[in-house]
Amino acid sequence: MNFIPLNRPDIRSHDFAALEGALQALAEDDASPIRQLESAAAALTDRPYAVAATTSGVALEATMLSVGLRVGDEVICPALAPARLVAAIVRSGGIPRFVDVDPLTGGMPSDTVEAAISDRTRAISSIAPWTAPAVLEDLAALSRKYEIPLIEDAIESLGTTMPSDAAGRFGVLSVLGLGRESSAIAAGGGLIVTHDERIAATCREILTEGRAASGDPDDVDDDHEAGDHVRAGLDGRLDVLRASIGIGAIERLPETLAARREVAARYIARLGGEADLLISPPPSNVQPSWTAFPVRLDERFLVEDRDAIIQGMRRHDIGVSAGWSFGPGLPVARHGGTPEDRWPIAARIAGRTMLLPCHAFVTAADVDIICQTLLLIMKQTVFGRGGQ
């Protein structure tokens, strides 16, 4: 059997032609592929401004800095989150104010978030739970009520739609991804989208080592010339080569999403009745992007069991990984004691979740092989510890 990767870019012949053009642009110091990518991202999310960054993690860090995060400020975020989100808060000088999550959706309950708001709160940052993205609606309402910016990590949810709106449009700033964790997987990179012109200009300055923006004079303070260092910044602007590949990935996103949703439907049909797995089909009016297909083991499985199952799947050439991290347990979060006692739901979900391949190259036969292998290894794991 050929290796089935967790995610895979759909590189086509015209991408090679675009890359050749990007090499010429690189030689001529022509940034037009970057501007074209930013325009495509803005159009996709129906937002007027987009700023490209080297990685999605760098893009998240730039958003934290752009809202004025200072050392000691708190950013409310879910205790079940990608490590990149927690790291971006800490690298920007902030303190993650973790909130435990809903046991079914994995999202932050709005009443718990509201209770966590204090005079030290500088921002709220969240992700869209895989099959329950509507939590973003409540968080956006809280953001407006308290005038606290919502930073939306839409890196894995790009293309997710729900009745009220689409992922990537809820935050004052939203971050999209072009790396292996994204539905628009390309050669890497991140994109910040926003409706706020001044915030977009600030992000652009931050990503160019803190230099004042060039071009539109409204983007910079009157006291500075374009190119002056005006703030702390990052070396974080995306290059033209990766931008050229990203353009194709965004243009093909509707086709990519349709294929991913077809694969997800096969998983739901195949695994939905398994007693040892928690499968949460989305509501009929929600269309996830399905960057991967999440499955959660029953409570009788331990973290060690989950890790052994992942290793077993990989030995069978199936690219399976753990899901989002238990944020308070990450080294970068610097939480002492036993954080699992303070955020027990997030700890349980993080320790029992796995992500299965769910991309356009996963065939119906692949889904059967993946499911059969998963169920077999799960049974072997239970048998290996005496059926407990």
Buried (B, 14 or more C-beta within 10 A) or exposed (E): EEEBBBBBBBBEEEBEEBBEBBEEBBEEEBBBBBBBBBEBBBEBBEBEBBBBBBBBBBBBBBBBBBBEBEEEBBBBBBBBBBBBBBBBBBBBBBBBBBBBBBEEBBBBBBEBBBEBBEEEBBBBBBBBBBBBBBBBBBBBEBBEEEEBBBBBBBBBBBBBBBEEBBBBBBBBBBBBBBBBBBBBBBBBBBBBBBBBEEBBBBBBBBBBBBBBBEEEEEBBEEEBEEEEEBEEBBEBBBBBBBBBBBBBBBBBBEEBBEBBBBBBEBBBEBBEEBEBBBBBBBEEEBBBBBBBBBBBBBEEBBBEBBEBBBEBBBEBEBBBBBBBBBBBBBEBBEBEEEBBEBBEBBBBBBBBBBBBBBBBBBEEEBBEBBBEBBBEBBEEBBEEEEEE
